[in-house]
């Protein structure tokens, strides 16, 4: 049992260290997120404690569940869920601001924005966003290690029913 868990843990660590390589760029996530209706939400977290620490998606889901259990849920609207940077030069550092509006009746609390790759850095409104008010999520992308068409994402964990909400962006990187 320990040997199997060790192999799984090493596999997850190995996968994490190569997730930003060029081959991964061309993998396209075709799911479109509209508002908070995401069909790509991860499955409910396992109650088996031996699996949780080595499964990043489950750990993120637990974080979202923790926010939900401590805070009343609300709803959000996104200005957009996908952004296209168009053609950019290799090595360019670009960013885009996604605007979120709290369309519910309780304060919106964004607990975490988790990018799918180390090439993407998030910044977000950390204070509660009151009903009817707007907040921001900025994703900054470093194109240094990429060529050609890429699509990247970040998961937004907040006190909404269908967390995480997925934000995506595309770029065509030229030399």
N, C-alpha and C positions, 0 to 999 in steps of 0.2 A: 504494500500500500504506500509506504513512504517513498519507495523508488518511483512508483507511478506518479505521485504528486511532485516529486523532484523533476521528473522529465517534463511534466506539464508546465511547471513553473519556469523551467529553462526555456521551453518553447515560447511561452508568453513573453518572457524577457527578450528572447531573440527576435520575435516578431515586432516588439516595440522598438527595437533598435534599428530595424530596417524599414519602418513604416514611412519614412520620408525619402526613400530611394526612388530613382527615376521610374522604375517599372511600376511603382504604385501610383504614379501621377496619372497614368492613362486609365486607371480604374475609375469609371464614371458611376457616381451615385445618382441614379435616375429618379429617385423619389423626390417629388416636389412637396414642400411644406407650405400649406396655406393656413395662415393664422396659427392655431395650435393643434390643428388636426393632422397629426403625424402618424402615418401607418408604419413608420420605422421605429417606433418606440420599443426599447428592449423589453424582453420578457420580465415578468415579476422576479425579484431576487430570490435566490435559493435560500432555504433555511439551513442548508448543510454548511456549517462554518468552515469546513475544509476546502470548499470551492471558492467562497467569497473573496478571500484575500488575493487570489491569483487571477481573478477575472475582472479586468478594468470596467467593462460595461456594467457588470453587476454592482461594483463598488459605486459607480456614478449613480445608478438607479437607487441604491440605498441612501445616497446623499439627498436625492430628490425626495424620496419618501420621508426622510427625516425633516426636511423643510415642510412638507405637507402635514406631517403630524403635529408640528409646532405652530404652524401658521394656517389661518383659514385660506382656502383656495380663492383664486380670482381668475380672470381671463385677460388675455392680451391680444393685441393686433400688431402685426409687423408692417413697417413701411414696405418691406420686401423680404423675402426669405433667401433670394439668390441675387448675386451681383456679378456682372461680367466686367473685369478690368480691361478686356480687349487685349491688344498686343502690347507687351511691355518688354524692355530690354533685360536680358539675363543680368542678374545682380541687383536689379531695381528693388527697392523696398517701398511697397505701396500699402495703403490702408483704406478701409471703407467703414463708414458709420451706418449702422442699422438702427433705425428709430423704432422704439417699442412704446405702445400706448396701453395703459392700464384701462381696459374696457369693463372691468368688473366693479364690485362694490367694496372689496377689501384692498388694503395696500399690497402692491406687487413687490415681492422681494426676490431679486436675482441673487442666488447663493453662489453660483459658479458658472463660468463659461469655460468649457473644456475643449480645446482644439484637437483635431484628429492627428496633428503633426507638429513637431517641434519648430517647423518653419513658420507657424502662425502664432502670433501673440495677441491675447485678448485684453481689452480694457472695458469696463462696464460700470453703469450707475450702481453704486453700492448702497446708497440710501434707499429706504422704501419709496416706491413710486405710488403716489396717492391716486385714487380713482379719477379717471379723466386726464391725468397728467402723463407726460412723456419722459422716457429715459433713453439712454444710448448704449449701444454695444459696438465697440470698434474692434475690427479684426485687422491686424497688420501682418503682411505677408512678405517674406524674404525669398526672392526668386533665385538666389545664388546657385542652388544645387539642382536646378530644373531646366529642362529644354522642352519646347513644344507645348501641346495642350495639357493643362492640369486642371483638376477640380479638387477643392479642399473644403473642409467643413469644420464647424464647431458646434458642440451641444450646449444649449442654454438650460441650466437647472434653475427652476423657480417654483414658486408655490402656485402652479397651475396643474390642472388635471392630467394633461398629456405631456408631462415632462419626460425626457428633455425635448426641447424645441430645437430643430436642426437649422442652422444657418449655413449656406454654401456660397462659394465664389468660384469663378473660372478665370483663367488667364491663358494667353498664348505667349509663351516666352521665346524670344528670338535673340540670337547672338549679337 
